[in-house]
Amino acid sequence: LVLSALVTVTDILGSILGVDSPLNNRLRLHLGNETTLLQVTAKSLGIISDDLAEMSRGRRARDIRLSTQEQQLLTSLVRLIGNLCYECQYNQDLLRTTLVPSSEKCDVTTTAGNDTRNALHVLLTCTTYATSCFTLREWGVIAIRNALQDNSRNQATVAELVAQDPVQSADLEHAGIRVKLDSKGKVSLSKIDEEQEKIAEVVDEDD
């Protein structure tokens, strides 16, 4: 019941803010300046994303399945953030400067040498689940566009992002393939048997 009410409220706010008008331009700025709506929404999105990441650890993005309730909640939160940022640089900047701690279960590293994530990082993370929900994919694209449009600092933040940990799925493991990631974020594949042979050669040399 509480979750359903949350979805309803965020849907209403997102719908209202989605209308392009001078009044809504002032309303977006007011909500960013005078309330914590954007911060709370982003942190809620971070909690949900972390829970989903933990449940789907080791699985490919296309294999992740969201429940109807999860799809509705993610979409409504992403939509609200996107519409809060529409043509509002203050809220765009707030998205970048709002820190969202990761849960203890999820070790999140966003950029090389940096494990601090902000609300913009969280919004980008939601694209992982877009394959499971067409509506989330559409609103994810709109929200990211609204967050980056005419904001060079947000664009630079996204440009600095690099992949940190390759996903070693069970299917790849069974096929004898290992996913590797170099220091520049480049992904490569190698055979597990070859790796084991190299390790054995090193051990023999040490003996």
Residue pairs with C-beta under 8 A, 6 or more apart in sequence:
3 69
3 73
6 73
6 76
7 69
7 72
7 73
7 76
10 41
10 76
10 77
10 79
10 80
11 76
11 79
13 37
13 80
14 76
14 79
14 80
14 82
14 83
16 24
16 27
17 24
17 27
17 28
17 80
17 83
17 84
17 86
18 79
18 83
18 86
20 86
20 87
25 87
25 88
28 83
28 84
28 85
28 86
28 87
28 88
28 91
29 88
29 90
29 91
31 37
31 38
31 84
31 91
32 38
32 84
32 88
32 90
32 91
32 94
33 90
37 84
38 81
38 84
38 91
38 94
38 95
38 98
38 119
39 94
39 98
39 119
41 77
41 80
41 81
41 84
42 81
42 95
42 98
42 100
42 119
42 122
42 123
43 98
43 100
43 119
44 77
45 74
45 77
45 78
45 81
45 100
45 119
45 122
45 123
45 126
46 100
46 101
46 102
46 117
46 119
46 122
47 103
48 70
48 73
48 74
48 77
49 122
49 125
49 126
49 128
50 102
50 103
50 105
50 106
50 108
51 103
52 64
52 66
52 70
52 129
53 106
53 125
53 128
54 103
54 105
54 106
56 63
56 64
58 167
58 168
58 169
58 170
59 167
59 169
60 167
60 169
60 171
61 128
61 129
61 131
62 131
63 169
64 128
64 129
64 131
64 132
65 132
66 74
66 129
66 132
66 133
71 132
71 133
71 135
71 136
74 126
74 129
74 133
74 136
75 133
75 135
75 136
75 139
78 123
78 126
78 136
78 139
78 140
78 143
79 139
79 142
79 143
81 95
81 119
81 123
81 143
81 147
82 139
82 142
82 143
82 144
82 145
82 146
82 147
83 143
83 146
84 91
85 91
85 92
85 95
85 143
85 146
85 147
86 146
87 146
87 149
89 150
89 151
92 146
92 147
92 148
92 149
92 151
92 154
93 151
93 153
93 154
94 119
95 118
95 119
95 120
95 123
95 147
95 154
96 118
96 119
96 120
96 153
96 154
96 157
97 118
98 118
98 119
99 116
99 117
99 118
99 119
100 117
100 118
100 119
100 121
100 122
102 108
102 115
102 117
107 115
108 115
108 117
108 121
109 115
109 164
109 165
110 116
110 117
110 121
110 161
110 164
111 160
111 161
111 162
112 162
112 164
112 183
118 157
120 147
120 154
120 157
120 158
121 157
121 161
123 140
123 143
123 144
123 147
124 144
124 158
124 161
126 136
126 140
127 137
127 140
127 144
129 136
130 136
130 137
130 140
131 137
147 154
148 154
148 155
148 158
162 184
162 185
163 181
163 185
163 187
164 181
164 185
165 181
166 179
166 180
166 181
166 187
167 179
168 178
168 179
172 178
172 179
173 192
176 191
176 192
176 193
177 189
177 190
177 191
177 192
178 189
178 190
178 191
178 192
178 195
179 187
179 188
179 189
180 187
180 188
180 189
180 190
181 187
181 188
182 188
